[in-house]
Amino acid sequence: MKILTFGGTGFVGSNFVRYALSKGHDVLVYARNMNDYAKALQNAGANIIFSYDDHLKDVDCLVYFIGAMWTKDPKEFQYLQVKFPTEIGRKFFQVNSGKFVYISSIGVSENIDSKERPILEESPHGEGLKPNTLHGITKLEGEKSISKFPNYVILRFPIIYGPYSRILMWRIFMWLTSHGIGIKNDNMFSVVSTRNASKAIELACKYKSNDYFYITDKEPVNLTSLFSDAAKAINREIKSWFPFSVKLIEPFKSSHEMLKMAYDVLSRELVYSYKKAERELGYIPEDVRVETFKEMARYYKII
């Protein structure tokens, strides 16, 4: 396949680009400039482009990764997660009948009323969802806009882990693990490795229908098991466990989108089902958590 990515130099996007190249796909990465991340993908075999209009007609699949997480500007959330992908989609379908894959988030269902776990895809699309962050609100609005196109797939990812992350949280996590320090909490939640996320995107590009899916690892986790798996990956022993209460986040959750989402994930124990994706896409998650933590340790130069 020939695949065009928007946001391909970011964390999830760069992992997918490398995965797609390893599977023999021709990958174009739209970038604003040739920064170090774009150079690394070019060295891996990707074609970096700085304008996209002339390429829309030539690709089999367009994947939109761009998301807003580190801004507090509502206009930026609206533009990056709703207006820009909609604008690209309109241009794409004027010249192409291929697949548009929109990367969404469990942020759309972070405030879900249902107590049932695992959480299944709602029907009809968006029914009963009441996101309470700018991220979740605009992702859901983006989903609804994309779902008006003739050939789309929407993938909702939970917390994603893997190499090439610039998120400070994962760097701290791996540093603590390497120093024998673990955080103990037994609240369950879903995560997905970048490898499983990339696998799902590849399958979505080939999917013949329109739909939306939750994509997760095979089993949910808690903080205790995450630290234990990371320690196993780097042959360390967690010698100091520190209990963690979700109540510690509560006073600060209104200060940033990430803290609010972390609070919802842990307090509501947001565990999702990938069974619809298994049934429709043929998505079968691989057990690669320890292997992925090892890749992260290499990336952060811990091993």
Secondary structure in CASP SS format (residue, H / E / C, confidence):
PFRMAT SS
TARGET T0000
AUTHOR 0000-0000-0000
METHOD secondary structure of the structure
MODEL  1
M C 1.00
K E 1.00
I E 1.00
L E 1.00
T E 1.00
F E 1.00
G C 1.00
G C 1.00
T C 1.00
G C 1.00
F H 1.00
V H 1.00
G H 1.00
S H 1.00
N H 1.00
F H 1.00
V H 1.00
R H 1.00
Y H 1.00
A H 1.00
L H 1.00
S H 1.00
K C 1.00
G C 1.00
H C 1.00
D E 1.00
V E 1.00
L E 1.00
V E 1.00
Y E 1.00
A C 1.00
R C 1.00
N C 1.00
M C 1.00
N C 1.00
D H 1.00
Y H 1.00
A H 1.00
K H 1.00
A H 1.00
L H 1.00
Q H 1.00
N H 1.00
A H 1.00
G C 1.00
A C 1.00
N E 1.00
I E 1.00
I E 1.00
F C 1.00
S C 1.00
Y C 1.00
D H 1.00
D H 1.00
H H 1.00
L H 1.00
K H 1.00
D H 1.00
V C 1.00
D C 1.00
C E 1.00
L E 1.00
V E 1.00
Y E 1.00
F C 1.00
I C 1.00
G C 1.00
A C 1.00
M C 1.00
W C 1.00
T C 1.00
K C 1.00
D C 1.00
P H 1.00
K H 1.00
E H 1.00
F H 1.00
Q H 1.00
Y H 1.00
L H 1.00
Q H 1.00
V H 1.00
K H 1.00
F H 1.00
P H 1.00
T H 1.00
E H 1.00
I H 1.00
G H 1.00
R H 1.00
K H 1.00
F H 1.00
F H 1.00
Q H 1.00
V H 1.00
N C 1.00
S C 1.00
G C 1.00
K E 1.00
F E 1.00
V E 1.00
Y E 1.00
I E 1.00
S E 1.00
S E 1.00
I H 1.00
G H 1.00
V H 1.00
S H 1.00
E C 1.00
N C 1.00
I C 1.00
D C 1.00
S C 1.00
K C 1.00
E C 1.00
R C 1.00
P C 1.00
I E 1.00
L C 1.00
E C 1.00
E C 1.00
S C 1.00
P C 1.00
H C 1.00
G C 1.00
E C 1.00
G C 1.00
L C 1.00
K C 1.00
P C 1.00
N C 1.00
T C 1.00
L H 1.00
H H 1.00
G H 1.00
I H 1.00
T H 1.00
K H 1.00
L H 1.00
E H 1.00
G H 1.00
E H 1.00
K H 1.00
S H 1.00
I H 1.00
S C 1.00
K C 1.00
F C 1.00
P C 1.00
N C 1.00
Y E 1.00
V E 1.00
I E 1.00
L E 1.00
R E 1.00
F E 1.00
P C 1.00
I E 1.00
I E 1.00
Y E 1.00
G C 1.00
P C 1.00
Y C 1.00
S C 1.00
R C 1.00
I C 1.00
L H 1.00
M H 1.00
W H 1.00
R H 1.00
I H 1.00
F H 1.00
M H 1.00
W H 1.00
L H 1.00
T H 1.00
S H 1.00
H C 1.00
G C 1.00
I E 1.00
G E 1.00
I E 1.00
K E 1.00
N C 1.00
D C 1.00
N C 1.00
M C 1.00
F E 1.00
S C 1.00
V E 1.00
V E 1.00
S E 1.00
T H 1.00
R H 1.00
N H 1.00
A H 1.00
S H 1.00
K H 1.00
A H 1.00
I H 1.00
E H 1.00
L H 1.00
A H 1.00
C H 1.00
K H 1.00
Y C 1.00
K C 1.00
S C 1.00
N C 1.00
D E 1.00
Y E 1.00
F E 1.00
Y E 1.00
I C 1.00
T C 1.00
D C 1.00
K C 1.00
E C 1.00
P C 1.00
V E 1.00
N C 1.00
L H 1.00
T H 1.00
S H 1.00
L H 1.00
F H 1.00
S H 1.00
D H 1.00
A H 1.00
A H 1.00
K H 1.00
A H 1.00
I C 1.00
N C 1.00
R C 1.00
E C 1.00
I C 1.00
K C 1.00
S E 1.00
W E 1.00
F E 1.00
P E 1.00
F C 1.00
S C 1.00
V H 1.00
K H 1.00
L H 1.00
I C 1.00
E H 1.00
P H 1.00
F H 1.00
K H 1.00
S H 1.00
S H 1.00
H C 1.00
E H 1.00
M H 1.00
L H 1.00
K H 1.00
M H 1.00
A H 1.00
Y H 1.00
D H 1.00
V H 1.00
L H 1.00
S H 1.00
R C 1.00
E C 1.00
L C 1.00
V C 1.00
Y E 1.00
S C 1.00
Y C 1.00
K H 1.00
K H 1.00
A H 1.00
E H 1.00
R H 1.00
E H 1.00
L H 1.00
G C 1.00
Y C 1.00
I C 1.00
P C 1.00
E C 1.00
D C 1.00
V C 1.00
R H 1.00
V H 1.00
E H 1.00
T H 1.00
F H 1.00
K H 1.00
E H 1.00
M H 1.00
A H 1.00
R H 1.00
Y H 1.00
Y C 1.00
K C 1.00
I C 1.00
I C 1.00
END
